[in-house]
Amino acid sequence: MHHIGCFPWFGFPFFLFIAVLIITMIMRRRNRFCYRESFSTLELLEKRYINGEIDEVEFKKIRENLKR
């Protein structure tokens, strides 16, 4: 016996939509922690100076150019 107003074809697409929504939310949450921190240019310059990749003269010259 058929039920009037019952739409069995609506159940599967609705379930599929909810499943995709949940998977998308999980992936976004996971990817948020996978991205590296973004550093400003000045922070990167300071790290290069601290690591000894550039000397003090070059550091000051580049820093002055960045501040303009």
mmCIF file of the N, C-alpha and C atoms, coordinates in Angstrom:
data_MODEL
# 
_entry.id   MODEL 
# 
loop_
_atom_site.group_PDB 
_atom_site.id 
_atom_site.type_symbol 
_atom_site.label_atom_id 
_atom_site.label_alt_id 
_atom_site.label_comp_id 
_atom_site.label_asym_id 
_atom_site.label_entity_id 
_atom_site.label_seq_id 
_atom_site.pdbx_PDB_ins_code 
_atom_site.Cartn_x 
_atom_site.Cartn_y 
_atom_site.Cartn_z 
_atom_site.occupancy 
_atom_site.B_iso_or_equiv 
_atom_site.pdbx_formal_charge 
_atom_site.auth_seq_id 
_atom_site.auth_comp_id 
_atom_site.auth_asym_id 
_atom_site.auth_atom_id 
_atom_site.pdbx_PDB_model_num 
ATOM 1   N N  . MET A 1 1  ? 0.836  -1.170 0.000  1.00 0.00 ? 1  MET A N  1 
ATOM 2   C CA . MET A 1 1  ? 0.000  0.000  0.000  1.00 0.00 ? 1  MET A CA 1 
ATOM 3   C C  . MET A 1 1  ? 0.882  1.234  0.000  1.00 0.00 ? 1  MET A C  1 
ATOM 4   N N  . HIS A 1 2  ? 0.565  2.191  -0.841 1.00 0.00 ? 2  HIS A N  1 
ATOM 5   C CA . HIS A 1 2  ? 1.346  3.423  -0.952 1.00 0.00 ? 2  HIS A CA 1 
ATOM 6   C C  . HIS A 1 2  ? 0.797  4.477  -0.003 1.00 0.00 ? 2  HIS A C  1 
ATOM 7   N N  . HIS A 1 3  ? 1.750  5.253  0.537  1.00 0.00 ? 3  HIS A N  1 
ATOM 8   C CA . HIS A 1 3  ? 1.355  6.342  1.416  1.00 0.00 ? 3  HIS A CA 1 
ATOM 9   C C  . HIS A 1 3  ? 1.305  7.622  0.599  1.00 0.00 ? 3  HIS A C  1 
ATOM 10  N N  . ILE A 1 4  ? 0.232  8.319  0.691  1.00 0.00 ? 4  ILE A N  1 
ATOM 11  C CA . ILE A 1 4  ? 0.104  9.589  -0.036 1.00 0.00 ? 4  ILE A CA 1 
ATOM 12  C C  . ILE A 1 4  ? 0.953  10.628 0.686  1.00 0.00 ? 4  ILE A C  1 
ATOM 13  N N  . GLY A 1 5  ? 1.764  11.342 -0.081 1.00 0.00 ? 5  GLY A N  1 
ATOM 14  C CA . GLY A 1 5  ? 2.612  12.384 0.496  1.00 0.00 ? 5  GLY A CA 1 
ATOM 15  C C  . GLY A 1 5  ? 3.973  11.875 0.942  1.00 0.00 ? 5  GLY A C  1 
ATOM 16  N N  . CYS A 1 6  ? 4.224  10.617 0.813  1.00 0.00 ? 6  CYS A N  1 
ATOM 17  C CA . CYS A 1 6  ? 5.519  10.062 1.191  1.00 0.00 ? 6  CYS A CA 1 
ATOM 18  C C  . CYS A 1 6  ? 6.416  10.037 -0.049 1.00 0.00 ? 6  CYS A C  1 
ATOM 19  N N  . PHE A 1 7  ? 7.594  10.588 0.081  1.00 0.00 ? 7  PHE A N  1 
ATOM 20  C CA . PHE A 1 7  ? 8.504  10.669 -1.060 1.00 0.00 ? 7  PHE A CA 1 
ATOM 21  C C  . PHE A 1 7  ? 9.757  9.843  -0.770 1.00 0.00 ? 7  PHE A C  1 
ATOM 22  N N  . PRO A 1 8  ? 9.763  8.566  -1.093 1.00 0.00 ? 8  PRO A N  1 
ATOM 23  C CA . PRO A 1 8  ? 10.946 7.752  -0.797 1.00 0.00 ? 8  PRO A CA 1 
ATOM 24  C C  . PRO A 1 8  ? 12.162 8.174  -1.606 1.00 0.00 ? 8  PRO A C  1 
ATOM 25  N N  . TRP A 1 9  ? 11.969 8.795  -2.753 1.00 0.00 ? 9  TRP A N  1 
ATOM 26  C CA . TRP A 1 9  ? 13.102 9.225  -3.574 1.00 0.00 ? 9  TRP A CA 1 
ATOM 27  C C  . TRP A 1 9  ? 13.815 10.413 -2.955 1.00 0.00 ? 9  TRP A C  1 
ATOM 28  N N  . PHE A 1 10 ? 13.155 11.078 -1.990 1.00 0.00 ? 10 PHE A N  1 
ATOM 29  C CA . PHE A 1 10 ? 13.761 12.244 -1.357 1.00 0.00 ? 10 PHE A CA 1 
ATOM 30  C C  . PHE A 1 10 ? 14.793 11.835 -0.306 1.00 0.00 ? 10 PHE A C  1 
ATOM 31  N N  . GLY A 1 11 ? 14.675 10.644 0.254  1.00 0.00 ? 11 GLY A N  1 
ATOM 32  C CA . GLY A 1 11 ? 15.549 10.204 1.344  1.00 0.00 ? 11 GLY A CA 1 
ATOM 33  C C  . GLY A 1 11 ? 16.998 10.068 0.957  1.00 0.00 ? 11 GLY A C  1 
ATOM 34  N N  . PHE A 1 12 ? 17.288 9.402  -0.149 1.00 0.00 ? 12 PHE A N  1 
ATOM 35  C CA . PHE A 1 12 ? 18.685 9.184  -0.541 1.00 0.00 ? 12 PHE A CA 1 
ATOM 36  C C  . PHE A 1 12 ? 19.413 10.479 -0.893 1.00 0.00 ? 12 PHE A C  1 
ATOM 37  N N  . PRO A 1 13 ? 18.843 11.377 -1.735 1.00 0.00 ? 13 PRO A N  1 
ATOM 38  C CA . PRO A 1 13 ? 19.563 12.635 -2.008 1.00 0.00 ? 13 PRO A CA 1 
ATOM 39  C C  . PRO A 1 13 ? 19.774 13.477 -0.745 1.00 0.00 ? 13 PRO A C  1 
ATOM 40  N N  . PHE A 1 14 ? 18.800 13.448 0.152  1.00 0.00 ? 14 PHE A N  1 
ATOM 41  C CA . PHE A 1 14 ? 18.957 14.203 1.400  1.00 0.00 ? 14 PHE A CA 1 
ATOM 42  C C  . PHE A 1 14 ? 20.091 13.605 2.237  1.00 0.00 ? 14 PHE A C  1 
ATOM 43  N N  . PHE A 1 15 ? 20.141 12.274 2.347  1.00 0.00 ? 15 PHE A N  1 
ATOM 44  C CA . PHE A 1 15 ? 21.216 11.605 3.068  1.00 0.00 ? 15 PHE A CA 1 
ATOM 45  C C  . PHE A 1 15 ? 22.568 11.902 2.428  1.00 0.00 ? 15 PHE A C  1 
ATOM 46  N N  . LEU A 1 16 ? 22.623 11.883 1.106  1.00 0.00 ? 16 LEU A N  1 
ATOM 47  C CA . LEU A 1 16 ? 23.858 12.165 0.391  1.00 0.00 ? 16 LEU A CA 1 
ATOM 48  C C  . LEU A 1 16 ? 24.322 13.598 0.647  1.00 0.00 ? 16 LEU A C  1 
ATOM 49  N N  . PHE A 1 17 ? 23.380 14.545 0.644  1.00 0.00 ? 17 PHE A N  1 
ATOM 50  C CA . PHE A 1 17 ? 23.708 15.947 0.915  1.00 0.00 ? 17 PHE A CA 1 
ATOM 51  C C  . PHE A 1 17 ? 24.283 16.109 2.319  1.00 0.00 ? 17 PHE A C  1 
ATOM 52  N N  . ILE A 1 18 ? 23.660 15.484 3.304  1.00 0.00 ? 18 ILE A N  1 
ATOM 53  C CA . ILE A 1 18 ? 24.141 15.572 4.680  1.00 0.00 ? 18 ILE A CA 1 
ATOM 54  C C  . ILE A 1 18 ? 25.529 14.938 4.813  1.00 0.00 ? 18 ILE A C  1 
ATOM 55  N N  . ALA A 1 19 ? 25.752 13.806 4.158  1.00 0.00 ? 19 ALA A N  1 
ATOM 56  C CA . ALA A 1 19 ? 27.055 13.136 4.213  1.00 0.00 ? 19 ALA A CA 1 
ATOM 57  C C  . ALA A 1 19 ? 28.148 14.022 3.607  1.00 0.00 ? 19 ALA A C  1 
ATOM 58  N N  . VAL A 1 20 ? 27.871 14.632 2.467  1.00 0.00 ? 20 VAL A N  1 
ATOM 59  C CA . VAL A 1 20 ? 28.858 15.520 1.822  1.00 0.00 ? 20 VAL A CA 1 
ATOM 60  C C  . VAL A 1 20 ? 29.124 16.734 2.703  1.00 0.00 ? 20 VAL A C  1 
ATOM 61  N N  . LEU A 1 21 ? 28.092 17.266 3.324  1.00 0.00 ? 21 LEU A N  1 
ATOM 62  C CA . LEU A 1 21 ? 28.252 18.417 4.211  1.00 0.00 ? 21 LEU A CA 1 
ATOM 63  C C  . LEU A 1 21 ? 29.152 18.071 5.406  1.00 0.00 ? 21 LEU A C  1 
ATOM 64  N N  . ILE A 1 22 ? 28.944 16.926 5.995  1.00 0.00 ? 22 ILE A N  1 
ATOM 65  C CA . ILE A 1 22 ? 29.761 16.507 7.139  1.00 0.00 ? 22 ILE A CA 1 
ATOM 66  C C  . ILE A 1 22 ? 31.208 16.259 6.715  1.00 0.00 ? 22 ILE A C  1 
ATOM 67  N N  . ILE A 1 23 ? 31.408 15.603 5.594  1.00 0.00 ? 23 ILE A N  1 
ATOM 68  C CA . ILE A 1 23 ? 32.770 15.345 5.104  1.00 0.00 ? 23 ILE A CA 1 
ATOM 69  C C  . ILE A 1 23 ? 33.488 16.653 4.797  1.00 0.00 ? 23 ILE A C  1 
ATOM 70  N N  . THR A 1 24 ? 32.772 17.605 4.191  1.00 0.00 ? 24 THR A N  1 
ATOM 71  C CA . THR A 1 24 ? 33.365 18.912 3.885  1.00 0.00 ? 24 THR A CA 1 
ATOM 72  C C  . THR A 1 24 ? 33.782 19.632 5.160  1.00 0.00 ? 24 THR A C  1 
ATOM 73  N N  . MET A 1 25 ? 32.949 19.598 6.172  1.00 0.00 ? 25 MET A N  1 
ATOM 74  C CA . MET A 1 25 ? 33.280 20.259 7.437  1.00 0.00 ? 25 MET A CA 1 
ATOM 75  C C  . MET A 1 25 ? 34.505 19.620 8.088  1.00 0.00 ? 25 MET A C  1 
ATOM 76  N N  . ILE A 1 26 ? 34.592 18.294 8.035  1.00 0.00 ? 26 ILE A N  1 
ATOM 77  C CA . ILE A 1 26 ? 35.748 17.599 8.615  1.00 0.00 ? 26 ILE A CA 1 
ATOM 78  C C  . ILE A 1 26 ? 37.025 17.965 7.858  1.00 0.00 ? 26 ILE A C  1 
ATOM 79  N N  . MET A 1 27 ? 36.961 17.988 6.541  1.00 0.00 ? 27 MET A N  1 
ATOM 80  C CA . MET A 1 27 ? 38.141 18.319 5.740  1.00 0.00 ? 27 MET A CA 1 
ATOM 81  C C  . MET A 1 27 ? 38.593 19.748 5.975  1.00 0.00 ? 27 MET A C  1 
ATOM 82  N N  . ARG A 1 28 ? 37.654 20.678 6.070  1.00 0.00 ? 28 ARG A N  1 
ATOM 83  C CA . ARG A 1 28 ? 38.032 22.072 6.334  1.00 0.00 ? 28 ARG A CA 1 
ATOM 84  C C  . ARG A 1 28 ? 38.692 22.217 7.691  1.00 0.00 ? 28 ARG A C  1 
ATOM 85  N N  . ARG A 1 29 ? 38.148 21.536 8.690  1.00 0.00 ? 29 ARG A N  1 
ATOM 86  C CA . ARG A 1 29 ? 38.730 21.620 10.027 1.00 0.00 ? 29 ARG A CA 1 
ATOM 87  C C  . ARG A 1 29 ? 40.135 21.028 10.036 1.00 0.00 ? 29 ARG A C  1 
ATOM 88  N N  . ARG A 1 30 ? 40.325 19.926 9.331  1.00 0.00 ? 30 ARG A N  1 
ATOM 89  C CA . ARG A 1 30 ? 41.637 19.275 9.257  1.00 0.00 ? 30 ARG A CA 1 
ATOM 90  C C  . ARG A 1 30 ? 42.629 20.158 8.508  1.00 0.00 ? 30 ARG A C  1 
ATOM 91  N N  . ASN A 1 31 ? 42.218 20.770 7.402  1.00 0.00 ? 31 ASN A N  1 
ATOM 92  C CA . ASN A 1 31 ? 43.106 21.605 6.609  1.00 0.00 ? 31 ASN A CA 1 
ATOM 93  C C  . ASN A 1 31 ? 43.496 22.879 7.328  1.00 0.00 ? 31 ASN A C  1 
ATOM 94  N N  . ARG A 1 32 ? 42.649 23.347 8.232  1.00 0.00 ? 32 ARG A N  1 
ATOM 95  C CA . ARG A 1 32 ? 42.975 24.564 8.956  1.00 0.00 ? 32 ARG A CA 1 
ATOM 96  C C  . ARG A 1 32 ? 44.246 24.381 9.763  1.00 0.00 ? 32 ARG A C  1 
ATOM 97  N N  . PHE A 1 33 ? 44.473 23.173 10.274 1.00 0.00 ? 33 PHE A N  1 
ATOM 98  C CA . PHE A 1 33 ? 45.656 22.922 11.082 1.00 0.00 ? 33 PHE A CA 1 
ATOM 99  C C  . PHE A 1 33 ? 46.860 22.511 10.242 1.00 0.00 ? 33 PHE A C  1 
ATOM 100 N N  . CYS A 1 34 ? 46.681 22.240 8.977  1.00 0.00 ? 34 CYS A N  1 
ATOM 101 C CA . CYS A 1 34 ? 47.777 21.804 8.121  1.00 0.00 ? 34 CYS A CA 1 
ATOM 102 C C  . CYS A 1 34 ? 48.532 22.969 7.491  1.00 0.00 ? 34 CYS A C  1 
ATOM 103 N N  . TYR A 1 35 ? 47.884 24.109 7.383  1.00 0.00 ? 35 TYR A N  1 
ATOM 104 C CA . TYR A 1 35 ? 48.528 25.245 6.741  1.00 0.00 ? 35 TYR A CA 1 
ATOM 105 C C  . TYR A 1 35 ? 49.615 25.806 7.636  1.00 0.00 ? 35 TYR A C  1 
ATOM 106 N N  . ARG A 1 36 ? 50.702 26.219 7.014  1.00 0.00 ? 36 ARG A N  1 
ATOM 107 C CA . ARG A 1 36 ? 51.765 26.875 7.759  1.00 0.00 ? 36 ARG A CA 1 
ATOM 108 C C  . ARG A 1 36 ? 51.333 28.271 8.120  1.00 0.00 ? 36 ARG A C  1 
ATOM 109 N N  . GLU A 1 37 ? 51.930 28.784 9.171  1.00 0.00 ? 37 GLU A N  1 
ATOM 110 C CA . GLU A 1 37 ? 51.651 30.169 9.533  1.00 0.00 ? 37 GLU A CA 1 
ATOM 111 C C  . GLU A 1 37 ? 52.205 31.079 8.450  1.00 0.00 ? 37 GLU A C  1 
ATOM 112 N N  . SER A 1 38 ? 51.490 32.136 8.183  1.00 0.00 ? 38 SER A N  1 
ATOM 113 C CA . SER A 1 38 ? 52.004 33.100 7.220  1.00 0.00 ? 38 SER A CA 1 
ATOM 114 C C  . SER A 1 38 ? 52.761 34.178 7.990  1.00 0.00 ? 38 SER A C  1 
ATOM 115 N N  . PHE A 1 39 ? 53.930 34.492 7.523  1.00 0.00 ? 39 PHE A N  1 
ATOM 116 C CA . PHE A 1 39 ? 54.772 35.477 8.175  1.00 0.00 ? 39 PHE A CA 1 
ATOM 117 C C  . PHE A 1 39 ? 54.800 36.746 7.346  1.00 0.00 ? 39 PHE A C  1 
ATOM 118 N N  . SER A 1 40 ? 54.928 37.856 8.037  1.00 0.00 ? 40 SER A N  1 
ATOM 119 C CA . SER A 1 40 ? 55.089 39.105 7.309  1.00 0.00 ? 40 SER A CA 1 
ATOM 120 C C  . SER A 1 40 ? 56.505 39.166 6.738  1.00 0.00 ? 40 SER A C  1 
ATOM 121 N N  . THR A 1 41 ? 56.706 40.062 5.825  1.00 0.00 ? 41 THR A N  1 
ATOM 122 C CA . THR A 1 41 ? 58.013 40.193 5.185  1.00 0.00 ? 41 THR A CA 1 
ATOM 123 C C  . THR A 1 41 ? 59.078 40.588 6.194  1.00 0.00 ? 41 THR A C  1 
ATOM 124 N N  . LEU A 1 42 ? 58.710 41.450 7.114  1.00 0.00 ? 42 LEU A N  1 
ATOM 125 C CA . LEU A 1 42 ? 59.667 41.887 8.127  1.00 0.00 ? 42 LEU A CA 1 
ATOM 126 C C  . LEU A 1 42 ? 60.055 40.737 9.056  1.00 0.00 ? 42 LEU A C  1 
ATOM 127 N N  . GLU A 1 43 ? 59.096 39.889 9.402  1.00 0.00 ? 43 GLU A N  1 
ATOM 128 C CA . GLU A 1 43 ? 59.404 38.730 10.238 1.00 0.00 ? 43 GLU A CA 1 
ATOM 129 C C  . GLU A 1 43 ? 60.347 37.769 9.522  1.00 0.00 ? 43 GLU A C  1 
ATOM 130 N N  . LEU A 1 44 ? 60.119 37.557 8.233  1.00 0.00 ? 44 LEU A N  1 
ATOM 131 C CA . LEU A 1 44 ? 61.011 36.692 7.457  1.00 0.00 ? 44 LEU A CA 1 
ATOM 132 C C  . LEU A 1 44 ? 62.415 37.282 7.380  1.00 0.00 ? 44 LEU A C  1 
ATOM 133 N N  . LEU A 1 45 ? 62.478 38.591 7.221  1.00 0.00 ? 45 LEU A N  1 
ATOM 134 C CA . LEU A 1 45 ? 63.783 39.261 7.182  1.00 0.00 ? 45 LEU A CA 1 
ATOM 135 C C  . LEU A 1 45 ? 64.515 39.088 8.502  1.00 0.00 ? 45 LEU A C  1 
ATOM 136 N N  . GLU A 1 46 ? 63.790 39.253 9.621  1.00 0.00 ? 46 GLU A N  1 
ATOM 137 C CA . GLU A 1 46 ? 64.408 39.085 10.933 1.00 0.00 ? 46 GLU A CA 1 
ATOM 138 C C  . GLU A 1 46 ? 64.900 37.650 11.136 1.00 0.00 ? 46 GLU A C  1 
ATOM 139 N N  . LYS A 1 47 ? 64.146 36.684 10.669 1.00 0.00 ? 47 LYS A N  1 
ATOM 140 C CA . LYS A 1 47 ? 64.578 35.289 10.790 1.00 0.00 ? 47 LYS A CA 1 
ATOM 141 C C  . LYS A 1 47 ? 65.842 35.033 9.975  1.00 0.00 ? 47 LYS A C  1 
ATOM 142 N N  . ARG A 1 48 ? 65.911 35.610 8.776  1.00 0.00 ? 48 ARG A N  1 
ATOM 143 C CA . ARG A 1 48 ? 67.121 35.442 7.954  1.00 0.00 ? 48 ARG A CA 1 
ATOM 144 C C  . ARG A 1 48 ? 68.329 36.060 8.647  1.00 0.00 ? 48 ARG A C  1 
ATOM 145 N N  . TYR A 1 49 ? 68.137 37.212 9.294  1.00 0.00 ? 49 TYR A N  1 
ATOM 146 C CA . TYR A 1 49 ? 69.234 37.874 10.005 1.00 0.00 ? 49 TYR A CA 1 
ATOM 147 C C  . TYR A 1 49 ? 69.673 37.039 11.210 1.00 0.00 ? 49 TYR A C  1 
ATOM 148 N N  . ILE A 1 50 ? 68.684 36.533 11.958 1.00 0.00 ? 50 ILE A N  1 
ATOM 149 C CA . ILE A 1 50 ? 69.003 35.722 13.140 1.00 0.00 ? 50 ILE A CA 1 
ATOM 150 C C  . ILE A 1 50 ? 69.727 34.442 12.744 1.00 0.00 ? 50 ILE A C  1 
ATOM 151 N N  . ASN A 1 51 ? 69.333 33.837 11.630 1.00 0.00 ? 51 ASN A N  1 
ATOM 152 C CA . ASN A 1 51 ? 69.965 32.595 11.176 1.00 0.00 ? 51 ASN A CA 1 
ATOM 153 C C  . ASN A 1 51 ? 71.325 32.823 10.530 1.00 0.00 ? 51 ASN A C  1 
ATOM 154 N N  . GLY A 1 52 ? 71.704 34.089 10.326 1.00 0.00 ? 52 GLY A N  1 
ATOM 155 C CA . GLY A 1 52 ? 73.000 34.393 9.753  1.00 0.00 ? 52 GLY A CA 1 
ATOM 156 C C  . GLY A 1 52 ? 73.030 34.345 8.237  1.00 0.00 ? 52 GLY A C  1 
ATOM 157 N N  . GLU A 1 53 ? 71.867 34.330 7.604  1.00 0.00 ? 53 GLU A N  1 
ATOM 158 C CA . GLU A 1 53 ? 71.830 34.288 6.140  1.00 0.00 ? 53 GLU A CA 1 
ATOM 159 C C  . GLU A 1 53 ? 72.217 35.630 5.530  1.00 0.00 ? 53 GLU A C  1 
ATOM 160 N N  . ILE A 1 54 ? 71.953 36.719 6.263  1.00 0.00 ? 54 ILE A N  1 
ATOM 161 C CA . ILE A 1 54 ? 72.337 38.062 5.791  1.00 0.00 ? 54 ILE A CA 1 
ATOM 162 C C  . ILE A 1 54 ? 73.060 38.773 6.923  1.00 0.00 ? 54 ILE A C  1 
ATOM 163 N N  . ASP A 1 55 ? 73.900 39.744 6.564  1.00 0.00 ? 55 ASP A N  1 
ATOM 164 C CA . ASP A 1 55 ? 74.628 40.485 7.583  1.00 0.00 ? 55 ASP A CA 1 
ATOM 165 C C  . ASP A 1 55 ? 73.827 41.716 8.025  1.00 0.00 ? 55 ASP A C  1 
ATOM 166 N N  . GLU A 1 56 ? 74.394 42.457 9.008  1.00 0.00 ? 56 GLU A N  1 
ATOM 167 C CA . GLU A 1 56 ? 73.677 43.590 9.599  1.00 0.00 ? 56 GLU A CA 1 
ATOM 168 C C  . GLU A 1 56 ? 73.448 44.717 8.598  1.00 0.00 ? 56 GLU A C  1 
ATOM 169 N N  . VAL A 1 57 ? 74.410 44.978 7.740  1.00 0.00 ? 57 VAL A N  1 
ATOM 170 C CA . VAL A 1 57 ? 74.279 46.050 6.757  1.00 0.00 ? 57 VAL A CA 1 
ATOM 171 C C  . VAL A 1 57 ? 73.142 45.742 5.783  1.00 0.00 ? 57 VAL A C  1 
ATOM 172 N N  . GLU A 1 58 ? 73.130 44.522 5.286  1.00 0.00 ? 58 GLU A N  1 
ATOM 173 C CA . GLU A 1 58 ? 72.080 44.127 4.346  1.00 0.00 ? 58 GLU A CA 1 
ATOM 174 C C  . GLU A 1 58 ? 70.706 44.121 5.038  1.00 0.00 ? 58 GLU A C  1 
ATOM 175 N N  . PHE A 1 59 ? 70.676 43.677 6.303  1.00 0.00 ? 59 PHE A N  1 
ATOM 176 C CA . PHE A 1 59 ? 69.430 43.668 7.063  1.00 0.00 ? 59 PHE A CA 1 
ATOM 177 C C  . PHE A 1 59 ? 68.859 45.070 7.190  1.00 0.00 ? 59 PHE A C  1 
ATOM 178 N N  . LYS A 1 60 ? 69.707 46.029 7.577  1.00 0.00 ? 60 LYS A N  1 
ATOM 179 C CA . LYS A 1 60 ? 69.231 47.408 7.758  1.00 0.00 ? 60 LYS A CA 1 
ATOM 180 C C  . LYS A 1 60 ? 68.780 48.017 6.434  1.00 0.00 ? 60 LYS A C  1 
ATOM 181 N N  . LYS A 1 61 ? 69.508 47.727 5.362  1.00 0.00 ? 61 LYS A N  1 
ATOM 182 C CA . LYS A 1 61 ? 69.147 48.266 4.054  1.00 0.00 ? 61 LYS A CA 1 
ATOM 183 C C  . LYS A 1 61 ? 67.791 47.736 3.596  1.00 0.00 ? 61 LYS A C  1 
ATOM 184 N N  . ILE A 1 62 ? 67.573 46.445 3.738  1.00 0.00 ? 62 ILE A N  1 
ATOM 185 C CA . ILE A 1 62 ? 66.311 45.851 3.312  1.00 0.00 ? 62 ILE A CA 1 
ATOM 186 C C  . ILE A 1 62 ? 65.170 46.323 4.210  1.00 0.00 ? 62 ILE A C  1 
ATOM 187 N N  . ARG A 1 63 ? 65.441 46.425 5.521  1.00 0.00 ? 63 ARG A N  1 
ATOM 188 C CA . ARG A 1 63 ? 64.399 46.876 6.448  1.00 0.00 ? 63 ARG A CA 1 
ATOM 189 C C  . ARG A 1 63 ? 63.957 48.298 6.130  1.00 0.00 ? 63 ARG A C  1 
ATOM 190 N N  . GLU A 1 64 ? 64.889 49.151 5.797  1.00 0.00 ? 64 GLU A N  1 
ATOM 191 C CA . GLU A 1 64 ? 64.533 50.535 5.440  1.00 0.00 ? 64 GLU A CA 1 
ATOM 192 C C  . GLU A 1 64 ? 63.690 50.562 4.157  1.00 0.00 ? 64 GLU A C  1 
ATOM 193 N N  . ASN A 1 65 ? 64.029 49.721 3.195  1.00 0.00 ? 65 ASN A N  1 
ATOM 194 C CA . ASN A 1 65 ? 63.240 49.656 1.964  1.00 0.00 ? 65 ASN A CA 1 
ATOM 195 C C  . ASN A 1 65 ? 61.826 49.126 2.219  1.00 0.00 ? 65 ASN A C  1 
ATOM 196 N N  . LEU A 1 66 ? 61.693 48.214 3.154  1.00 0.00 ? 66 LEU A N  1 
ATOM 197 C CA . LEU A 1 66 ? 60.378 47.667 3.459  1.00 0.00 ? 66 LEU A CA 1 
ATOM 198 C C  . LEU A 1 66 ? 59.490 48.667 4.199  1.00 0.00 ? 66 LEU A C  1 
ATOM 199 N N  . LYS A 1 67 ? 60.094 49.501 5.007  1.00 0.00 ? 67 LYS A N  1 
ATOM 200 C CA . LYS A 1 67 ? 59.317 50.459 5.785  1.00 0.00 ? 67 LYS A CA 1 
ATOM 201 C C  . LYS A 1 67 ? 58.802 51.625 4.958  1.00 0.00 ? 67 LYS A C  1 
ATOM 202 N N  . ARG A 1 68 ? 59.337 51.816 3.767  1.00 0.00 ? 68 ARG A N  1 
ATOM 203 C CA . ARG A 1 68 ? 58.889 52.951 2.921  1.00 0.00 ? 68 ARG A CA 1 
ATOM 204 C C  . ARG A 1 68 ? 57.541 52.728 2.374  1.00 0.00 ? 68 ARG A C  1 
# 
